[in-house]
Amino acid sequence: SNPCTFSKTYQAPPTPCPAGTISGGGNICDNGQQATVSINITGAHPPYNFTYAISGTPQTRITNYSGPLPYILNTSTPGTYTLTEVSTTSCSGSFSGSADIILVPRPAAPAAAGSTFFNCGPGVVRTHFIAEIREISNLTNSPSNPICSGSQFTVNLQSNVSGADFTWIASCNPVSSVSGFTASQPSPVLNINDHLDNLTNSDASVTYVITPQANSCSGSPVSYSVTVHPVVLVTNPAPSPICSGTSFGMTLTSNLLVVPPDQSFSWTATCSPPGSVTGFPLNTATGNAISDILVNITNDPATVTYVITPFANGCQGSASNYEVTINPTPHLTNTSPRIPLFREPIIARGRHPAIQLQCTLYLQ
């Protein structure tokens, strides 16, 4: 048998080259809105290389792309998008198409606050709003000065924004130490007008947390405090009676738990019956102690009444009456006894029988 040999040559088909197309685009507004550009590649196997340009300016080349197709580009950059190159590792392909992204310019703002509407591309309506920015109001009052208990606390509230009014809530410290403040003011007003009474023997405070508001906008709450000084009273006990010609001394004291540096007293004095006592001041006296030598110039007890007014923290307290009794100096009022010096009879002589008289001489 003769061996046979058969051979045939086959030519492989050429490797296809890629074909790229670009499409998409549209109108966008100048508020960051984006348009979509699609790049599709057919006719070859990945990976792909391609380059696109924006209005003729080549962008960064994309290489070895094996991802999903079409390749999506979301962009807010206006211009005409075209392909400038499509290839694989085997060959360069063809490309076609374009995508135009058109930026719609911002219109001129209207003269008054409000809104306008204008077309921003197919299917897109742009709304342009003019917003009125209103300044936030703030409380601008200076800190308050302390007041005396029983005083009217009046404050005309002020703000950096014209036409502002105010609401507040208020509390006192210590709790229940002050009466007369408006604890809640929900309706806007322009001032505080409270009669404040300190119910204690030391300083207390009232804090108003005030919220300013203007043009329908509320500002930040601000704490606004006032110190209320207590009522000062004289607390010395009633004086005991004294003897005429002795010193009446009384160091004056008050009800205040903390004695301020400016605490002092003033007093006037009168006696009863009028003109019965000397030694007290006829005019107003001041100081922190009374020291008078009181002389009762009658034979009966007399009184001197001191009307004492205390002062502290710049506040005048309530006057108190202090009455001291001055007993008179006793005197011996008995008459001295008569002591006879001698007693002798006296005989009258004359025409009649003798008349005898008795004469006694006393030492007194």
Number of C-alpha atoms within 10 A of each C-alpha: 3 4 4 5 5 4 4 4 5 5 5 6 6 6 11 15 19 23 18 22 18 22 16 17 24 17 21 24 20 15 12 10 13 20 22 15 22 18 23 16 23 15 12 17 15 16 13 19 20 22 16 21 18 18 12 13 13 15 12 10 13 12 14 13 14 12 10 8 12 15 14 14 14 12 15 20 17 20 17 16 25 25 23 18 19 24 24 20 12 12 12 17 20 15 21 14 13 20 21 19 22 19 21 17 11 13 10 7 13 12 7 9 11 12 12 13 11 13 13 20 15 9 7 12 12 16 11 16 13 13 10 9 6 11 13 18 24 21 23 13 13 9 9 12 10 17 20 23 26 18 14 15 20 11 13 10 18 20 19 15 18 10 12 24 22 25 21 23 17 17 20 21 13 12 10 12 20 23 18 14 20 16 16 13 15 11 9 14 15 15 14 19 14 16 16 23 22 25 18 18 17 17 23 23 21 23 19 24 18 21 21 28 23 20 14 9 12 18 19 13 18 16 13 17 18 18 19 26 27 27 26 25 21 21 12 14 10 10 13 10 15 18 17 23 19 13 15 20 12 14 10 17 19 21 16 20 11 10 13 12 8 11 19 19 23 18 20 17 18 20 20 13 13 10 12 20 24 18 15 21 13 10 10 11 14 15 13 13 14 18 12 16 15 23 22 25 18 15 12 13 20 23 21 23 17 21 16 22 20 25 21 22 19 13 17 18 20 13 18 16 15 16 18 19 20 26 21 20 15 9 7 5 6 6 7 7 9 10 10 11 10 10 11 10 10 11 11 12 10 8 6 7 8 10 10 10 10 9 9 10 12 11 9 10
